[in-house]
């Protein structure tokens, strides 16, 4: 099988610059998309670990939470109780921090 090579001396400078320009633009696009995905991942991790008020919204997406009020923060800020206004009415949401990550400990529907 014969291998064909493109003679570099026959490639025009304009064609060469055009090819290099597309290669640089594609490389920049890949880097930009990767950076944005990485930043979004860091922001989501921060929301779950550092900001428990936002974690309520992220951990309970099916509840369609409209408003959250902090009721109590206990045990060196490892447990938090919230009053959440959802589509089904008011609910008591209890979060607990385990191994540096906030998780839902309990959700109770409140009667009005």
C-alpha positions as CSV (number, residue, x, y, z in Angstrom):
1,X,0.0,0.0,0.0
2,X,1.4,3.3,-1.0
3,X,1.4,6.3,1.3
4,X,0.6,9.6,-0.2
5,X,2.1,12.8,1.2
6,X,1.1,16.3,0.5
7,X,4.0,18.4,-0.8
8,X,4.3,21.2,1.7
9,X,5.9,23.4,-0.8
10,X,2.6,23.4,-2.9
11,X,0.4,24.6,0.0
12,X,-0.4,28.3,-0.3
13,X,0.3,30.5,2.6
14,X,-3.4,31.6,2.8
15,X,-4.5,27.9,2.9
16,X,-1.9,27.2,5.6
17,X,-3.1,30.2,7.8
18,X,-6.7,29.2,7.3
19,X,-6.0,25.7,8.6
20,X,-4.0,26.9,11.6
21,X,-6.7,29.4,12.4
22,X,-9.4,26.7,12.5
23,X,-7.1,24.5,14.7
24,X,-6.6,27.3,17.2
25,X,-10.3,28.2,17.3
26,X,-11.3,24.6,17.9
27,X,-8.7,24.2,20.6
28,X,-9.9,27.4,22.3
29,X,-13.5,26.1,22.1
30,X,-12.6,22.8,23.7
31,X,-10.7,24.5,26.5
32,X,-13.6,27.0,27.1
33,X,-16.2,24.3,27.3
34,X,-14.1,22.2,29.7
35,X,-13.5,25.2,31.9
36,X,-17.2,26.0,32.1
37,X,-18.1,22.5,33.0
38,X,-15.4,22.4,35.6
39,X,-16.6,25.6,37.1
40,X,-20.2,24.5,37.1
41,X,-19.2,21.3,39.0
42,X,-17.3,23.3,41.6
43,X,-20.3,25.6,42.0
44,X,-22.6,22.6,42.5
45,X,-20.3,21.0,45.0
46,X,-20.0,24.3,46.9
47,X,-23.8,24.6,47.0
48,X,-24.1,21.1,48.5
49,X,-21.3,21.5,51.0
50,X,-20.9,25.2,51.9
51,X,-24.3,26.6,51.5
52,X,-27.0,24.5,53.0
53,X,-29.7,27.0,52.2
54,X,-29.2,26.4,48.5
55,X,-28.7,22.6,49.2
56,X,-32.4,22.4,50.1
57,X,-33.4,23.4,46.6
58,X,-30.8,21.1,45.0
59,X,-31.5,18.0,47.2
60,X,-35.3,18.3,46.8
61,X,-36.0,19.2,43.1
62,X,-39.3,17.3,43.0
63,X,-40.8,19.3,45.8
64,X,-40.8,22.6,43.7
65,X,-39.7,24.7,46.7
66,X,-40.7,28.3,46.4
67,X,-39.3,29.8,49.6
68,X,-37.1,28.5,52.5
69,X,-36.8,29.9,56.0
70,X,-34.1,28.7,58.5
71,X,-35.7,27.7,61.7
72,X,-32.8,26.2,63.7
73,X,-29.1,25.5,63.3
74,X,-27.8,23.0,65.8
75,X,-24.8,20.9,66.8
76,X,-22.0,23.2,65.5
77,X,-23.9,23.8,62.3
78,X,-24.1,20.1,61.3
79,X,-27.9,20.0,61.5
80,X,-30.4,22.6,60.1
81,X,-34.2,22.7,60.1
82,X,-36.0,24.7,57.5
83,X,-39.6,25.7,56.8
84,X,-40.1,25.2,53.1
85,X,-43.0,26.5,51.1
86,X,-43.7,23.9,48.3
87,X,-46.5,23.2,45.8
88,X,-48.2,20.9,48.3
89,X,-48.0,23.3,51.2
90,X,-45.6,24.0,54.0
91,X,-43.0,21.3,54.9
92,X,-40.4,20.9,57.6
93,X,-37.1,19.9,56.1
94,X,-34.3,18.7,58.2
95,X,-30.7,18.6,56.8
96,X,-27.7,16.9,58.3
97,X,-24.0,17.3,57.4
98,X,-22.2,14.0,57.2
99,X,-18.6,13.8,55.9
100,X,-18.7,17.4,54.7
101,X,-21.8,16.8,52.6
102,X,-25.4,18.0,53.3
103,X,-28.1,15.4,53.0
104,X,-31.8,15.3,53.8
105,X,-32.5,13.7,57.1
106,X,-36.3,14.1,57.2
107,X,-39.2,15.8,55.4
108,X,-42.5,16.3,57.2
109,X,-45.6,17.8,55.7
110,X,-47.2,20.4,58.1
111,X,-50.9,20.8,58.6
112,X,-52.3,24.3,58.4
